[in-house]
Amino acid sequence: MRKILLVLLLGLVTLTLNAQHQYEIDLNKIDKDILPVKMTLSKPPKSDQITYSFPATVPGTYDTQDFGRFVISLVAKTADGKNLTVKKLGNNSFLISAAKKLKHLEYTVEDIMDKKVKKNHIFEPVATNFVEGKHFLFNNGGIFGFFEGEEADPIEIKIAKPTQLYGATSLPQTVNTSVQQNFKAKSYHQLIDSPIMFSVPDTAQFYVGKTKVTISVYDVNGVPRAKHFYEVLKRDMAAVDAFLPDLPVDNYTFLIYVDDFEEIGNAMSGKMGLIQKVKLALRLKNIGLGALEHGNSSTYYLADFGSGLADVKEVSLDNQLSGAAIHEFMHILTPLGLHSERIGNFNYTNPLMSKHLWLYEGVTEYFANLIKYKGGVISPDEYLKEMESKLVQGLDFPVTEMSFTEMSEKVLEEKFHKQYGQVYMRGAVLGMLLDAEIQRLTLGKKSLIDVLLVLNSRYGEDKSFQEETFISELVNEVHPDLQNFFTLYVEGKNQWKPNDQLNYLGIKYHDTFQESSMLSPFNSKDNDITLKSIGLGFEQEVKKTGPNEWAGLKAGDIINLNDYRNAVEPNGQKLKEGETAKLKVKRNNEFITLDVVVKYGLKEKKNVLRWEEKK
């Protein structure tokens, strides 16, 4: 899943912070995507053998990163420059002997985004990127290590940089000049939770309530985007402000990387044979478009597919950003303010994952959609359609094989990791059902957000709840009968019964449902035609028409599905039966407009949500 902070300083000054570790990096000394790092200890280690490690996994990712794979060399030195013995242990750790004499570590790290990795590919919003003189993305697990057992010690970072670059982050900054930026972190945990992006400034800044929000953008083609992204985000952020009484952070930073995908966009929007499709699919397979949340920032890796797909909503830059922004921002509530000790005291070497993904990701995704609905960003029907889609996909979760908490706790194991995507589907629906159950049991006096805000005030960023007792603590804030919901659907292996909860909200779930729906002239079930997909399916070609074709289409006609949507929903509202859709069609390499009379007919749908009493 942005803010504006300018910090640059000349010279290396000593911080008043009593830092255990001091790092120095000079961005001017980048060499073929390899960056040198120097660490200075302020006091000698207590043990004569000490382990310096890089994270195997960082919070919020639920993947294995093994950042130590990208450390090319590591040398341990005494104060007078003598080398100590260093032995690599596994992917991520370095054992240092005679460590009581240790004063400096010097090592180099490799740019992760440019590295082709077959196993444990690192999601781009978690990766590092080094482009000399243009861009440096510091996801700090890929640059800074830690001495095991000293993760709570404060850290100082000194960055020398080219004058044209500016480093945006939510980390506190102590030095800011044209050639130097210094940062401080109260612990390694805060450092990992606070990415930094250096680029030529393209920023926008605004407030959500009392929280200062900064957007910082790097576009590989140099296109200024921050002001436009502000326009995209301001309605979403206003909806968040209306939903929460107060935000638990005083500043928040959006770090946005926009990559050039125009070649892929041209291929997606053009004609492709099977071989071309396979090649394109292989190229796209490991590209991690999306975002990663942090306590008071988020990083985005977005794709500019070029003008050929600029009007296709699903892949537009605006939709990529706004589709994730509220979700990432709402992580300020959980896991920033509400998290178990497994996150608060995260084990970077041998991660012990939390069983509460239903809370961290599921409830956050539910709130993201609820906020859009409550804030008028989407209509009531659009909200229900989105939650219906999540419900349908959530039915694919192998509920008889694993509970949701079991999947969460074992998410790094392959069998369970395959189901991780369900945190955004089934997990979001569990959030909606839990909200409805809380309102039902309290006769509307409390909702899920009310309960979580109480718990957030009890804990907060620096205090963890107990992994094993949190659910009972939440239940105690509502009603004893709420435990049944968790026992059955979150900790248990039972399929949900949505109407037991949703009826209180005026929503009804239907196993099957017949309703009048618009007939599509480009659906072989609705019209007497045969179709062929072009590219990746954004365009359809009419291969053959039958005697009952009713829209005026001919063999060889090509329709862009976005043009079809604009024709039948000219003002964002579907046309009614008998109205005329102005449909742009490509015929004989020229565009024509067909006047298509809109038709409706009864269609049977499965697993449907519908408003019954309230909207």
C-alpha positions in Angstrom: 0.0 0.0 0.0 2.7 8.2 1.5 3.8 11.2 2.8 6.2 14.1 2.4 9.3 14.4 4.6 12.4 16.3 3.7 15.5 15.6 5.6 19.1 16.2 4.5 22.2 17.1 6.4 25.8 17.9 5.8 28.4 16.1 7.7 28.0 13.2 10.1 26.9 14.5 13.5 26.6 12.6 16.7 23.0 12.0 17.9 22.0 12.6 21.4 20.4 9.2 21.1 22.5 6.6 23.0 22.6 4.2 20.0 23.9 0.7 20.4 24.4 0.5 16.7 25.4 3.2 14.2 25.1 2.6 10.5 26.7 4.6 7.7 25.8 4.3 4.0 26.9 6.5 1.1 24.5 6.3 -1.8 27.1 7.9 -4.0 29.2 4.7 -3.7 26.7 2.4 -5.4 28.5 0.0 -7.7 26.4 -2.1 -10.2 23.4 -2.3 -7.8 25.7 -3.2 -4.9 25.7 -1.0 -1.8 28.3 -0.9 0.9 27.2 -0.7 4.6 29.3 0.0 7.7 28.1 -0.6 11.2 29.9 0.7 14.3 29.2 -0.7 17.8 29.1 1.8 20.7 30.1 -0.9 23.2 31.7 -4.3 22.8 29.6 -7.5 22.9 29.4 -9.3 26.2 30.1 -12.7 24.6 33.2 -13.8 22.7 30.9 -15.4 20.1 28.0 -13.4 18.7 25.6 -13.9 15.8 24.7 -11.2 13.4 21.5 -12.0 11.4 19.2 -10.8 8.7 15.5 -11.5 8.8 14.1 -14.8 7.5 10.7 -13.2 7.5 9.4 -9.7 8.5 6.0 -8.9 10.0 3.1 -8.4 7.7 4.4 -10.6 4.8 3.7 -14.2 5.8 6.3 -15.3 3.4 9.9 -16.5 3.7 12.4 -13.7 2.5 15.8 -15.0 3.7 17.3 -11.5 3.3 20.7 -12.8 4.1 20.9 -14.3 0.6 21.5 -10.8 -0.7 24.5 -10.0 1.5 27.5 -10.5 -0.7 30.3 -10.1 1.8 30.6 -9.4 5.5 33.8 -8.5 7.4 34.1 -8.0 11.1 36.9 -5.7 12.3 38.5 -4.6 15.6 39.0 -0.9 16.5 42.5 -1.0 15.0 41.3 -2.6 11.7 42.1 -6.3 12.2 39.8 -8.8 10.8 37.9 -11.3 13.0 36.8 -14.8 12.0 33.3 -14.9 10.5 31.4 -18.0 9.5 28.2 -18.0 7.5 25.4 -20.0 9.1 22.5 -20.9 6.8 21.0 -18.2 4.6 20.8 -15.4 7.1 23.3 -15.5 10.0 27.0 -14.8 10.5 28.9 -16.2 13.5 31.7 -13.8 14.7 34.5 -15.2 16.9 36.6 -13.2 19.4 33.6 -10.9 19.3 34.5 -8.9 22.5 37.1 -7.2 20.2 34.4 -6.3 17.6 34.1 -2.7 16.7 32.9 -2.6 13.0 31.0 -4.6 10.5 31.5 -3.9 6.8 29.3 -5.6 4.3 27.7 -5.2 0.9 24.1 -5.8 -0.1 22.6 -6.5 -3.5 19.6 -4.9 -5.1 16.7 -7.4 -4.6 14.4 -6.3 -7.4 16.9 -6.9 -10.1 17.8 -10.3 -8.8 16.1 -13.3 -10.4 15.1 -15.7 -7.7 13.4 -19.0 -8.3 12.6 -19.9 -4.7 11.2 -17.6 -2.1 10.8 -14.7 -4.5 10.5 -11.5 -2.5 7.3 -9.5 -3.0 8.3 -6.2 -4.6 6.9 -3.9 -1.9 9.2 -5.8 0.6 12.3 -5.7 -1.7 15.1 -3.2 -2.1 15.9 -1.3 -5.3 19.1 0.6 -6.1 19.3 2.8 -9.2 22.4 5.1 -9.1 21.4 8.8 -8.8 17.7 8.1 -9.2 16.1 5.7 -6.7 16.9 3.8 -3.5 14.2 1.8 -1.9 15.2 0.7 1.6 13.0 -2.1 2.9 15.3 -2.3 5.9 15.4 -6.1 6.4 17.3 -6.2 3.1 19.9 -3.8 4.3 20.3 -3.9 8.1 20.9 -6.9 10.3 20.7 -7.4 14.1 22.6 -9.0 16.9 20.4 -11.7 18.3 19.0 -10.8 21.7 19.6 -7.0 21.1 16.6 -6.2 18.9 15.3 -3.7 21.4 18.4 -1.6 21.3 18.2 1.9 19.6 19.8 2.5 16.2 21.2 5.4 14.4 21.5 5.6 10.6 23.6 8.1 8.7 23.0 8.3 4.9 25.2 10.4 2.6 23.3 11.0 -0.7 23.3 12.8 -4.0 21.9 16.4 -3.8 19.0 15.7 -6.1 17.5 12.9 -3.9 15.3 13.1 -0.9 14.5 10.3 1.5 10.9 9.9 2.5 10.1 7.9 5.6 8.2 7.9 8.9 11.3 7.4 10.9 12.3 10.3 13.1 15.1 12.4 11.3 17.8 14.2 13.1 19.8 15.6 10.2 18.6 17.1 6.9 20.9 18.8 4.4 21.3 18.6 0.7 23.9 15.8 1.0 23.1 14.0 4.3 20.0 12.5 6.1 20.3 10.9 9.5 17.5 8.8 11.1 17.0 7.2 14.4 15.0 4.1 15.4 14.1 3.2 19.0 14.6 -0.5 18.2 15.3 -2.9 15.3 11.5 -3.5 15.3 10.8 0.1 14.5 13.6 0.1 11.8 12.1 -2.9 10.0 8.7 -1.3 10.3 9.8 2.0 8.6 10.9 1.8 5.0 12.8 4.7 3.4 12.6 5.8 -0.3 15.2 8.1 -1.8 14.2 9.7 -5.1 13.9 13.0 -6.9 11.1 14.7 -4.9 7.6 14.1 -6.2 5.5 14.6 -3.1 2.1 15.8 -1.8 1.0 16.4 1.7 -2.4 16.7 3.4 -4.1 16.0 6.7 -6.6 13.3 7.8 -7.9 14.7 10.9 -4.8 15.6 12.9 -2.6 13.1 11.1 -0.2 14.5 8.6 -0.1 12.3 5.4 2.7 12.4 2.9 2.7 10.9 -0.6 6.1 10.3 -2.1 6.3 8.8 -5.6 9.0 7.4 -7.9 8.0 6.8 -11.5 10.7 5.0 -13.5 9.8 7.2 -16.5 10.0 10.4 -14.5 6.3 11.2 -14.7 5.1 13.4 -11.8 2.2 11.7 -10.1 2.0 12.7 -6.4 -0.5 15.5 -6.9 -2.7 13.3 -9.0 -2.5 10.5 -6.5 -3.6 12.9 -3.8 -6.7 13.6 -5.8 -7.2 9.8 -6.1 -6.8 9.3 -2.3 -8.4 12.3 -0.7 -12.0 10.9 -0.8 -10.8 7.6 0.6 -8.9 9.3 3.4 -11.9 11.5 4.2 -14.0 8.3 4.5 -11.4 6.9 7.0 -11.5 10.1 9.0 -15.3 9.9 9.2 -15.1 6.2 10.3 -12.5 6.6 13.1 -12.9 9.2 16.0 -9.2 9.7 16.2 -6.2 8.2 14.3 -3.5 6.5 16.5 -0.6 8.1 14.6 0.4 11.7 14.0 2.0 11.1 10.7 1.7 8.6 7.8 3.8 8.1 4.7 2.8 6.5 1.3 5.9 5.3 -0.6 4.9 4.6 -4.2 7.0 3.0 -6.9 5.5 3.1 -10.4 7.1 0.7 -12.9 6.9 0.7 -16.7 4.6 -2.1 -17.9 3.7 -0.5 -21.2 5.1 -3.4 -23.3 3.0 -5.9 -21.3 0.0 -3.5 -21.6 0.3 -3.5 -25.3 0.5 -7.2 -25.4 -2.5 -7.6 -23.1 -4.6 -5.2 -25.3 -3.6 -6.7 -28.6 -4.0 -10.0 -30.4 -1.8 -12.8 -29.1 -1.4 -16.4 -30.0 -1.1 -19.2 -27.4 2.7 -19.0 -27.3 2.7 -15.2 -26.7 0.1 -15.7 -23.9 2.3 -18.3 -22.2 5.4 -16.1 -22.5 3.5 -13.2 -21.0 2.1 -15.3 -18.2 5.5 -16.4 -17.3 6.8 -12.8 -17.2 3.9 -11.8 -15.0 4.0 -14.9 -12.7 6.5 -13.5 -10.2 5.7 -9.8 -10.4 4.3 -8.7 -7.1 2.0 -5.8 -7.8 0.5 -4.5 -4.6 1.4 -3.0 -1.2 2.7 -3.8 2.2 1.5 -2.1 5.4 3.7 -0.7 8.2 2.8 1.0 11.5 2.6 4.5 10.0 3.6 4.0 6.4 3.0 1.7 3.4 5.0 0.8 0.3 3.4 0.2 -3.1 4.6 -1.4 -6.3 2.3 -0.3 -9.1 2.3 -0.9 -12.9 1.8 1.7 -15.6 0.4 -0.5 -18.4 0.4 2.5 -20.9 -2.3 4.1 -22.9 -3.6 0.9 -24.3 -5.2 -0.1 -21.0 -5.5 3.3 -19.4 -9.3 3.1 -19.5 -9.6 -0.4 -18.2 -10.6 0.2 -14.6 -9.3 -3.1 -13.2 -5.6 -2.4 -14.2 -5.6 1.4 -14.1 -3.0 3.0 -11.9 -5.7 4.9 -10.0 -7.5 1.6 -9.2 -4.3 -0.2 -8.2 -3.7 2.6 -5.7 -7.2 3.2 -4.3 -7.9 -0.5 -4.3 -5.3 -1.0 -1.6 -4.9 2.4 0.1 -7.7 2.2 2.8 -6.7 -1.4 3.7 -3.1 -0.5 4.2 -3.9 2.7 6.1 -6.3 0.8 8.4 -3.5 -1.3 9.6 -2.7 1.6 11.9 -5.5 0.0 14.0 -4.3 -3.6 13.8 -1.6 -4.9 13.9 0.0 -1.5 14.8 -2.2 -0.9 17.9 -3.5 -4.5 18.4 -1.0 -7.3 18.1 0.1 -10.3 20.0 3.6 -10.8 21.5 4.5 -12.9 18.4 4.4 -9.7 16.4 5.5 -7.2 19.2 8.6 -9.4 19.9 8.9 -10.8 16.4 11.5 -13.6 16.0 13.2 -12.7 12.7 15.4 -15.8 12.7 12.8 -18.5 13.5 9.5 -16.8 13.1 6.6 -17.9 15.2 3.5 -16.8 13.4 0.3 -15.5 15.1 -3.0 -17.3 14.8 -4.9 -14.0 14.5 -4.8 -13.3 10.8 -8.6 -13.1 11.0 -7.9 -9.9 12.9 -4.8 -8.4 11.2 -5.9 -9.0 7.6 -9.5 -10.2 7.6 -11.0 -7.5 9.8 -8.8 -4.9 8.1 -10.1 -5.9 4.7 -13.7 -5.9 5.9 -13.2 -2.4 7.4 -11.7 -1.2 4.1 -14.9 -2.0 2.3 -17.2 -0.9 5.1 -15.4 2.5 5.1 -15.9 2.9 1.4 -19.6 2.2 1.8 -20.1 4.3 4.9 -18.1 7.1 3.4 -20.0 7.2 0.1 -17.0 6.0 -2.0 -19.1 3.1 -3.2 -22.9 2.5 -3.2 -24.7 0.1 -0.8 -25.1 -2.3 -3.7 -21.5 -2.1 -4.7 -20.5 -2.8 -1.2 -22.7 -5.9 -1.0 -21.4 -7.1 -4.4 -17.8 -6.9 -3.2 -18.6 -8.8 0.0 -20.6 -11.3 -2.0 -17.6 -12.0 -4.2 -15.5 -12.5 -1.1 -18.1 -14.9 0.4 -18.1 -17.0 -2.8 -14.3 -17.3 -2.8 -14.3 -17.9 0.9 -16.4 -21.0 0.3 -13.3 -22.5 -1.3 -11.4 -22.5 2.0 -10.9 -26.2 3.1 -12.8 -25.6 6.3 -13.0 -29.3 7.2 -9.2 -29.7 6.9 -8.0 -26.6 8.8 -9.4 -23.9 11.0 -8.7 -20.3 10.2 -6.5 -19.9 13.3 -4.5 -23.1 12.3 -3.9 -21.8 8.8 -2.7 -18.5 10.3 -0.3 -20.1 12.8 1.2 -22.4 10.2 1.1 -20.0 7.3 4.8 -20.5 6.4 4.2 -24.2 5.7 3.4 -24.9 2.1 0.0 -26.6 2.7 -1.3 -23.7 4.8 0.5 -20.9 2.8 -1.6 -22.0 -0.3 -4.6 -20.7 1.6 -3.1 -17.4 2.7 -5.1 -15.4 0.1 -8.2 -16.4 2.0 -7.4 -13.8 4.7 -8.7 -11.2 2.2 -11.8 -13.3 1.2 -13.0 -15.6 3.9 -11.2 -13.5 6.5 -13.1 -10.3 5.4 -16.4 -12.1 5.5 -15.6 -13.4 9.0 -15.0 -9.8 10.0 -18.5 -8.8 8.6 -20.2 -11.7 10.3 -18.4 -10.9 13.6 -19.5 -7.3 13.4 -23.1 -8.3 12.8 -22.9 -10.8 15.7 -21.6 -8.1 18.1 -24.3 -5.8 17.1 -27.0 -8.5 17.5 -25.7 -9.6 20.9 -25.6 -5.9 22.2 -28.8 -4.9 20.5 -26.9 -2.4 18.5 -25.1 -0.7 21.4 -21.7 -1.9 20.2 -20.1 -2.7 16.9 -16.8 -4.4 16.0 -15.0 -1.0 15.5 -16.2 0.1 19.0 -14.7 -3.0 20.6 -11.4 -2.8 18.8 -11.0 0.8 19.7 -11.4 0.0 23.3 -8.8 -2.8 23.1 -6.5 -0.6 21.0 -6.5 2.0 23.8 -5.7 -0.7 26.3 -2.7 -2.0 24.3 -1.4 0.3 21.6 1.8 0.2 19.6 4.2 -0.7 22.5 2.1 -3.3 24.4 1.2 -6.7 23.0 -1.8 -8.8 23.9 -1.4 -12.5 24.8 -1.7 -14.8 21.8 -3.8 -17.4 23.6 -6.2 -15.3 25.5 -7.1 -12.4 23.1 -10.3 -14.0 21.8 -11.7 -14.5 25.3 -10.6 -10.9 26.1 -12.6 -9.6 23.1 -15.6 -11.8 24.1 -15.5 -10.2 27.6 -16.0 -6.8 26.0 -19.2 -8.0 24.3 -21.2 -10.9 25.6 -20.4 -14.5 26.7 -22.3 -15.9 23.8 -19.9 -14.3 21.3 -17.5 -17.2 22.2 -19.7 -19.5 20.1 -18.9 -17.6 16.9 -15.1 -18.0 17.5 -15.4 -21.6 18.6 -17.4 -22.5 15.5 -16.0 -20.4 12.7 -12.6 -19.0 13.6 -11.0 -21.7 15.8 -13.3 -24.5 14.6 -13.7 -26.3 11.3 -17.4 -25.5 10.6 -18.9 -23.8 7.6 -20.6 -20.5 8.3 -24.3 -19.9 8.4 -24.4 -16.2 7.3 -28.0 -15.5 8.0 -27.5 -16.3 11.7 -25.6 -13.0 11.9 -26.4 -10.9 8.8 -30.2 -10.8 9.3 -29.6 -8.3 12.1 -28.0 -5.9 9.5 -30.9 -6.2 7.0 -28.8 -8.4 4.8 -29.9 -11.9 3.6 -27.8 -14.7 2.2 -29.3 -16.9 -0.6 -27.9 -20.2 -1.7 -29.7 -19.6 -5.0 -31.4 -16.5 -6.2 -33.3 -15.6 -9.3 -33.4 -12.0 -10.4 -33.8 -9.8 -13.5 -30.4 -9.1 -14.9 -29.1 -7.3 -18.0 -28.4 -9.6 -20.9 -25.0 -9.1 -22.4 -24.7 -9.1 -26.2 -21.2 -10.4 -25.7 -22.2 -13.5 -23.7 -22.9 -16.6 -25.7 -25.5 -17.6 -23.0 -27.4 -14.3 -23.6 -26.9 -13.9 -27.4 -26.7 -16.2 -30.4 -22.9 -15.7 -31.0 -19.6 -17.4 -30.7 -16.7 -15.4 -29.2 -12.9 -15.6 -29.0 -10.8 -13.8 -26.4 -8.1 -11.4 -27.7 -5.0 -10.8 -25.7 -5.8 -11.6 -22.0 -9.5 -11.2 -22.5 -10.0 -7.4 -22.4 -11.2 -7.7 -26.0 -13.6 -10.2 -27.6 -13.9 -11.0 -31.2 -17.2 -12.3 -32.7 -16.4 -15.5 -34.6 -19.9 -16.4 -35.7 -23.5 -15.2 -35.3 -26.7 -17.2 -35.4 -30.2 -16.4 -36.5 -31.2 -15.2 -33.1 -28.5 -12.6 -32.6 -30.2 -9.5 -31.4 -27.6 -6.7 -31.0 -26.6 -6.1 -34.6 -23.2 -7.8 -34.3 -21.4 -9.4 -37.2 -18.6 -12.0 -37.5 -15.3 -10.2 -37.2 -16.6 -7.5 -34.8 -14.2 -6.7 -31.9 -15.5 -5.2 -28.7 -13.4 -3.8 -25.9 -15.1 -4.8 -22.6 -14.4 -1.4 -21.1 -16.3 0.2 -24.0 -19.2 -2.1 -23.3 -19.2 -1.2 -19.7 -19.2 2.5 -20.5 -22.1 2.0 -23.0 -24.4 0.1 -20.6 -23.4 2.2 -17.5 -22.9 5.7 -19.1 -23.1 7.6 -15.8 -22.1 4.8 -13.5 -25.7 3.5 -13.4 -26.9 0.6 -15.5 -29.4 1.4 -18.3 -32.9 0.2 -17.9 -34.8 -2.3 -20.0 -35.7 -0.8 -23.4 -33.1 2.1 -23.2 -30.5 2.3 -25.9 -26.8 1.7 -25.4 -24.4 3.5 -27.7 -21.9 0.6 -28.2 -18.5 1.2 -29.9 -17.5 -1.7 -32.0 -14.4 -2.2 -34.3 -15.6 -3.5 -37.7 -13.3 -4.0 -40.6 -10.6 -2.0 -38.8 -12.9 1.0 -38.3 -14.9 2.0 -35.3 -18.7 2.2 -35.6 -21.4 2.8 -33.0 -24.3 0.3 -32.7 -27.6 1.3 -31.1 -28.3 -1.6 -28.9 -31.7 -1.9 -27.1 -31.0 -3.1 -23.6 -32.6 -6.4 -22.6 -33.2 -8.0 -19.2 -34.0 -11.5 -18.3 -34.3 -13.8 -15.3 -31.0 -15.4 -14.2 -30.3 -17.8 -11.4 -27.3 -17.0 -9.2 -25.7 -18.9 -6.4 -24.4 -17.7 -3.1 -26.0 -14.2 -3.2 -26.2 -11.4 -0.6 -29.1 -9.0 -0.9 -30.4 -6.1 1.2 -33.7 -6.9 2.8 -34.7 -4.1 5.2 -31.9 -1.6 5.7 -29.5 0.2 3.3 
